[in-house]
Amino acid sequence: MPKIREHIIFTGRVQGVGFRYRAKYLAQHYGVTGWIRNHYDGSVEAQMQGREEDVDKIIQSLQEDTYIRIDWITRERLELEAEERRFSVKY
């Protein structure tokens, strides 16, 4: 199955609830690369690269988390980054 890369913005109760670290754990579990970081407006921005099914599973798992409440998700396709090898939390 081919890989995709998406730029994703999450809004809701997504800061101060372990969102970035949960996303990193899930990305490592599913073999997805990319990064995630908080924004000053309270949203969280990510870029995820991997099989579309795996990116969807990460988002679904985040939506089902007890402490996280995602009100809105914006997704945009990007070009693949061939050299990327891991998923990181940016500060």
SEMILUM-844271 format. One line per 5 residues: their letters; for each residue x, y, z of N, C-alpha, C. Coordinates in Angstrom, 2 decimals, always signed. Example, Ala and Ser with C-alpha at 12.3 -4.5 7.8 and 13.67 -1.06 7.14 Angstrom:
BEGIN
AS> +13.19/-5.69/+7.80/+12.30/-4.50/+7.80/+13.20/-3.30/+7.80 | +12.85/-2.25/+7.08/+13.67/-1.06/+7.14/+12.90/+0.03/+7.87 $
//
This chain:
BEGIN
MPKIR> +0.85/-1.18/+0.00/+0.00/+0.00/+0.00/+0.90/+1.24/+0.00 | +0.61/+2.21/-0.86/+1.46/+3.40/-0.95/+1.34/+4.30/+0.29 | +2.40/+5.07/+0.48/+2.42/+6.01/+1.60/+1.82/+7.35/+1.20 | +1.34/+8.05/+2.23/+0.85/+9.42/+2.07/+1.53/+10.28/+3.12 | +1.44/+11.58/+2.97/+1.89/+12.53/+3.99/+0.79/+13.57/+4.14 $
EHIIF> +0.42/+13.85/+5.39/-0.63/+14.83/+5.64/-0.19/+15.85/+6.68 | -0.61/+17.09/+6.45/-0.48/+18.16/+7.42/-1.82/+18.21/+8.14 | -1.81/+18.09/+9.48/-3.04/+17.96/+10.24/-3.05/+18.98/+11.38 | -4.18/+19.67/+11.54/-4.39/+20.58/+12.66/-5.54/+20.02/+13.49 | -5.29/+19.86/+14.79/-6.30/+19.39/+15.73/-6.70/+20.55/+16.64 $
TGRVQ> -8.00/+20.77/+16.83/-8.47/+21.77/+17.78/-9.43/+21.10/+18.76 | -9.52/+21.70/+19.94/-10.35/+21.14/+21.02/-9.53/+21.13/+22.30 | -9.78/+20.15/+23.15/-8.95/+19.97/+24.35/-7.81/+19.04/+23.96 | -6.77/+19.64/+23.37/-5.67/+18.86/+22.81/-4.31/+19.26/+23.39 | -4.30/+20.23/+24.29/-3.06/+20.59/+24.98/-3.24/+20.33/+26.47 $
GVGFR> -2.16/+19.87/+27.11/-2.21/+19.61/+28.55/-2.86/+18.28/+28.90 | -3.06/+17.41/+27.90/-3.71/+16.12/+28.14/-2.87/+14.95/+27.62 | -1.59/+15.20/+27.32/-0.71/+14.15/+26.81/-0.91/+13.83/+25.34 | -1.53/+14.74/+24.62/-1.87/+14.52/+23.21/-0.65/+14.21/+22.37 | +0.38/+15.05/+22.45/+1.57/+14.87/+21.59/+2.27/+13.55/+21.88 $
YRAKY> +2.35/+13.17/+23.15/+3.06/+11.94/+23.50/+2.25/+10.71/+23.15 | +0.93/+10.81/+23.24/+0.06/+9.72/+22.80/+0.19/+9.55/+21.28 | +0.20/+10.67/+20.55/+0.36/+10.61/+19.10/+1.71/+10.00/+18.72 | +2.77/+10.37/+19.44/+4.10/+9.81/+19.16/+4.11/+8.30/+19.41 | +3.53/+7.87/+20.51/+3.46/+6.44/+20.82/+2.72/+5.69/+19.70 $
LAQHY> +1.56/+6.23/+19.28/+0.77/+5.59/+18.23/+1.53/+5.57/+16.90 | +2.20/+6.67/+16.58/+2.97/+6.73/+15.33/+4.06/+5.67/+15.33 | +4.76/+5.52/+16.44/+5.80/+4.51/+16.53/+5.20/+3.11/+16.40 | +4.05/+2.90/+17.01/+3.36/+1.61/+16.95/+2.98/+1.25/+15.51 | +2.50/+2.22/+14.76/+2.04/+1.97/+13.39/+3.11/+2.21/+12.33 $
GVTGW> +4.30/+2.61/+12.72/+5.37/+2.83/+11.76/+5.20/+4.10/+10.93 | +4.56/+5.10/+11.52/+4.32/+6.38/+10.86/+5.42/+7.36/+11.27 | +5.93/+8.13/+10.32/+6.96/+9.13/+10.62/+6.33/+10.52/+10.58 | +7.10/+11.51/+11.01/+6.64/+12.89/+10.99/+6.96/+13.62/+12.26 | +6.10/+14.56/+12.63/+6.33/+15.36/+13.83/+5.00/+15.93/+14.32 $
IRNHY> +5.03/+16.46/+15.55/+3.85/+17.08/+16.15/+4.30/+18.19/+17.09 | +3.50/+19.28/+17.18/+3.86/+20.38/+18.08/+2.60/+21.17/+18.47 | +2.69/+21.83/+19.63/+1.63/+22.71/+20.10/+1.71/+24.05/+19.40 | +0.57/+24.69/+19.25/+0.51/+26.07/+18.77/+0.04/+26.96/+19.91 | +0.40/+28.23/+19.84/+0.02/+29.18/+20.89/-1.48/+29.39/+20.99 $
DGSVE> -2.23/+29.12/+19.93/-3.69/+29.30/+19.96/-4.42/+28.12/+20.62 | -3.69/+27.13/+21.12/-4.30/+25.98/+21.78/-4.50/+24.78/+20.88 | -4.21/+24.92/+19.60/-4.33/+23.79/+18.68/-3.02/+22.99/+18.67 | -3.06/+21.85/+18.01/-1.87/+21.02/+17.82/-1.72/+20.76/+16.33 | -0.50/+20.93/+15.83/-0.18/+20.74/+14.42/+0.70/+19.50/+14.27 $
AQMQG> +0.44/+18.72/+13.23/+1.24/+17.53/+12.98/+1.44/+17.33/+11.49 | +2.50/+16.62/+11.16/+2.67/+16.06/+9.83/+2.92/+14.58/+10.04 | +2.13/+13.76/+9.36/+2.24/+12.31/+9.50/+2.42/+11.69/+8.13 | +3.36/+10.74/+8.06/+3.67/+10.06/+6.81/+3.67/+8.57/+7.03 | +2.90/+7.86/+6.24/+2.82/+6.41/+6.33/+1.64/+5.93/+5.49 $
REEDV> +1.24/+4.70/+5.72/+0.07/+4.19/+5.01/-1.17/+4.97/+5.47 | -2.04/+5.31/+4.55/-3.24/+6.09/+4.89/-4.05/+5.41/+5.99 | -4.15/+4.10/+5.92/-4.88/+3.33/+6.93/-4.28/+3.54/+8.32 | -2.96/+3.60/+8.41/-2.30/+3.77/+9.71/-2.48/+5.19/+10.24 | -2.40/+6.19/+9.37/-2.65/+7.57/+9.79/-4.08/+7.69/+10.31 $
DKIIQ> -5.03/+7.07/+9.61/-6.43/+7.09/+10.05/-6.61/+6.41/+11.40 | -5.88/+5.30/+11.63/-5.97/+4.59/+12.91/-5.44/+5.45/+14.06 | -4.37/+6.21/+13.80/-3.83/+7.11/+14.83/-4.88/+8.15/+15.19 | -5.46/+8.78/+14.19/-6.47/+9.81/+14.45/-7.67/+9.23/+15.19 | -8.12/+8.06/+14.78/-9.24/+7.42/+15.46/-8.92/+7.13/+16.92 $
SLQED> -7.72/+6.62/+17.19/-7.32/+6.33/+18.57/-7.25/+7.59/+19.41 | -6.76/+8.67/+18.84/-6.72/+9.94/+19.56/-8.13/+10.43/+19.89 | -9.06/+10.26/+18.95/-10.44/+10.68/+19.17/-11.12/+9.86/+20.26 | -10.68/+8.63/+20.45/-11.30/+7.74/+21.44/-10.67/+7.85/+22.82 | -9.59/+8.62/+22.96/-8.90/+8.76/+24.24/-9.80/+9.46/+25.26 $
TYIRI> -9.72/+9.03/+26.50/-10.56/+9.55/+27.57/-10.34/+11.03/+27.86 | -9.09/+11.49/+27.83/-8.75/+12.84/+28.25/-8.73/+13.86/+27.11 | -8.67/+13.36/+25.89/-8.57/+14.22/+24.72/-9.98/+14.46/+24.16 | -10.22/+15.71/+23.74/-11.48/+16.01/+23.04/-11.13/+16.80/+21.77 | -11.27/+16.16/+20.64/-11.00/+16.81/+19.37/-12.31/+17.35/+18.83 $
DWITR> -12.36/+18.68/+18.65/-13.56/+19.31/+18.10/-13.49/+19.43/+16.59 | -12.30/+19.60/+16.04/-12.15/+19.83/+14.61/-10.79/+19.33/+14.14 | -10.77/+18.74/+12.96/-9.53/+18.27/+12.34/-9.47/+18.81/+10.92 | -8.33/+19.40/+10.57/-8.08/+19.84/+9.20/-6.95/+18.99/+8.65 | -7.17/+18.38/+7.50/-6.17/+17.50/+6.88/-5.87/+17.98/+5.46 $
ERLEL> -4.57/+18.03/+5.13/-4.13/+18.45/+3.80/-3.00/+17.54/+3.34 | -3.07/+17.03/+2.14/-2.02/+16.16/+1.60/-0.79/+16.97/+1.23 | +0.37/+16.36/+1.48/+1.66/+16.98/+1.17/+2.50/+16.01/+0.35 | +3.60/+16.51/-0.17/+4.60/+15.66/-0.83/+5.28/+14.78/+0.22 | +5.65/+13.56/-0.16/+6.37/+12.68/+0.74/+7.78/+13.22/+1.01 $
EAEER> +8.30/+12.95/+2.20/+9.68/+13.27/+2.55/+10.44/+11.95/+2.65 | +11.17/+11.62/+1.60/+11.82/+10.33/+1.47/+12.85/+10.04/+2.56 | +13.50/+11.06/+3.07/+14.58/+10.87/+4.05/+14.10/+10.73/+5.49 | +12.84/+10.99/+5.75/+12.33/+10.97/+7.12/+12.27/+9.54/+7.64 | +12.75/+9.34/+8.89/+12.83/+7.99/+9.45/+12.14/+7.82/+10.80 $
RFSVK> +11.67/+8.91/+11.43/+11.08/+8.77/+12.77/+9.98/+9.80/+12.98 | +9.31/+9.69/+14.11/+8.27/+10.63/+14.51/+8.77/+11.36/+15.74 | +8.70/+12.68/+15.76/+9.23/+13.44/+16.88/+8.23/+14.48/+17.39 | +8.43/+14.85/+18.65/+7.67/+15.94/+19.26/+8.53/+17.18/+19.15 | +7.99/+18.23/+18.52/+8.71/+19.50/+18.38/+8.27/+20.44/+19.48 $
Y> +9.19/+21.31/+19.90/+8.89/+22.29/+20.95/+9.01/+23.69/+20.42 $
//
